[in-house]
Amino acid sequence: MIDRDLLNEWQCNFVAEFSSSTSPRNTLIAGPGQGKTVACLHAAAEKMKSGNTKKIAFLSGYRLTADLWAKNYLPTSPIVVDQQSPTMFSESSNSVALTFKSLEQRETHDSLLKQASSGGLLLIVEREGFSESRIFEISENILDLNATNQILLISDTPGTYPSSWKHLGPSHSFGREFIFEPETLILPSTQIRLAEYSPSLTILSKLQKRIQTLDQLDWREFEILISELLASDGYEIELMRGTKDGGMDVVATKDLGETGMFKALWQAKKNNITRKVGLSTIRELADVRNEEKANKGIIVTTSFLTRDALKRVERDRYWLGKVDNNDLKVWIDRKLRE
């Protein structure tokens, strides 16, 4: 049964229509932030309940999106991801979260093809983030292995596809298309609920989809972005309240095994590119790190550090660190591409 408390009208309509679709190729088209991922989660759950789908694979061009799929599957649905090995099918799981890069690993690639050969595989592909030719190649391989497999492509806009994918209709058709153009964006009250599941509502994903640029972020969004980057690197995160935080905006901890626990205090400075971070800020961060008995204090900024500030960070490099504008862009690009 479709949970109408979690879905809006167009999502409910999509879930109902896709649940009965027997087309091997399907596309869900809706605008950014409209809740496509949530709708797909519910639709996949309905497919599982009906018995028409046995296994589900979510394929994205970005590690962040795949991680969010693996961690935020619907707890009340029959979709189960192995948290220890989210890229591999197992007896205890019926869903995997993949990136195109992860498919370069033979074990992961073979696991996907083995399930596809058995049939009943639903492959959900996020179109943004990778070349369409690669999407076509993988999708066709899956469909060729068993007639009971299905592909669901998620996209912000209709696209142009190879002639082999043309249906009885427009040349851009990918089998059966579900096109939704809601008149208004999802209400804020609904967005709060969807944010638990929808990768498109994260700051990093907005940068990824070019909905927002780094320069357009306000100071709080910048702090949230840093917390997302750290979380995707495996840190436990405490995002401070944003006012009178004592010089620390994000507290990041990680268990390093034999090395023990590591704790870093991050101070975020959303500055104009010409406004450099001075020595006084680094001194303040050093004092806070010492008071909190953290392993390291790190300044992260959209600008750069003055010469004296850089000298202090270099001098105390075992206790202090910096991520300036150049470092930040490399970090963001790595998370989007890895």
Buried (B, 14 or more C-beta within 10 A) or exposed (E): EBBEEBBBEBBBBBBEBBBEBEBBBBBBBBBBBBBBBBBBBBBBBBBBEEEBBBBBBBBBBBBBBBBBBBEBBBEEBBBBBBEEBBBBBEEEBBBBBBBBBBBEEEEBBEBBBEBBEBBBBBBBBBBBBBEBEBBBEBBBBBBEBBEBBBBBBBBBEBBEBEEEBBBEEEEBBBBBBBEBEBEEEBEEEBBEBBBEBBBBBBBBBBBBBEBBEBEEBEEBBBBBBBBBBBBBEEBEBEBBEEEEBEBBBBBBBBEEEEEEEBBBBBBBBBBEEEEBBEBEBBEBBBEBBEEBEBBBBBBBBBBBBBEEBBEBBEEBEEBBBBBBBEBBEEBBEEBBEE
